[in-house]
Structure formats: C-alpha cells, structure tokens
Amino acid sequence: MKSYETKLKISAPADEVVKLMTTAEYAEAEAYVDGAITAKSRAEQCGEKSVRLITDRVDPSRGPNGKPIGDKKEKSISTSEWDIEKMKSSWSVKVPGMEKLVKISGNTWLEPAGAGACHLCEKGSVSIGLPIIGDIIAKGIVEDIKSGLPEKVKLIEMKLKK
C-alpha cells in the first residue's frame, strides 16, 4: 500500500470552496483535471448537511510500471461523501470487477487559513493486490494524484472567480 498526505493553500474562503466542491459540476471537472478521459457526475442529498457525489469515469489503464498504457482504458466509480458542516469528505474509487485487487480511498477536508483563504488537505492510500508489481502501480497512481492536486486548486480558484 502507498499513502500520501498533502496540504495546499486556496485563495478563497473555506465556506465558498465547500459549496463548490459539493456540486456534480465540480466533481466532473475535477475528474478531468485528474486525467479522466470521460466523466459523468451526480449529486445525492443525504440529509441537510451532507451530500454524496458519484462520478462514473473512464481513465487510462496502467501498466506494470504504473504509467498509463497507450489507448487502453478502464472504468471506475468515484464516490465522495461530504459532511458540509465539517467541510470533510471520505472518498473511494472502485474499479468494477477488480474490487478485491484495487483499493483507492482517502479523506479530503478544508481548513480556514486566514481572511479569504483556506487549505485543501488530503490524505489517501492506494493498494493494488498483485505480487511484485502492485506497489509499483500504486506508487504511480499516488504520484499522479499528488501531481494533480495543484491543478485542482487552480480549478477551484478559477471557478470561484466566475
């Protein structure tokens, strides 16, 4: 299993950021920033203070080195459960048919960071249940996730300026 933890500053208040991040429109845009080839999101209210975002994605498949393989694709379902009041989400990614081999999950939360700013914090893990090459693939996925987080910050700031 490979884990990561990040904390990035966003030039916007946390209450505005959480309103944006809990929409299907944002979840879809985030999937594309993450490298999805296609994405379709929907939001489900789960009470007054929580929302579930479900994104059906098609992403590039990964080879033994953890890097995308040419034109090969794989479907996945990303689910994020947001507690709007706590500004925290628990999320997971499932690859249909590979649920026992591929485990990707984590938490995302927002922390106020002074006037008009907040921190986007994320802690996650990736586990690929294949001998020898599983950790290599997981490491490549973690590197992609971490390298994409600054792009998410840009996306959030851009969408909030509209």
HELIX and SHEET records of a PDB file:
HELIX    1   1 ALA A   14  MET A   21  1                                   8    
HELIX    2   2 ALA A   24  VAL A   33  1                                  10    
HELIX    3   3 GLY A  134  LYS A  161  1                                  28    
SHEET    1   A 7 LYS A   2  ILE A  10  0                                        
SHEET    2   A 7 CYS A 118  ILE A 128 -1                                        
SHEET    3   A 7 VAL A 102  PRO A 112 -1                                        
SHEET    4   A 7 LYS A  88  LYS A  94 -1                                        
SHEET    5   A 7 PRO A  68  ASP A  83 -1                                        
SHEET    6   A 7 SER A  50  ARG A  62 -1                                        
SHEET    7   A 7 THR A  38  GLN A  45 -1                                        
END                                                                             
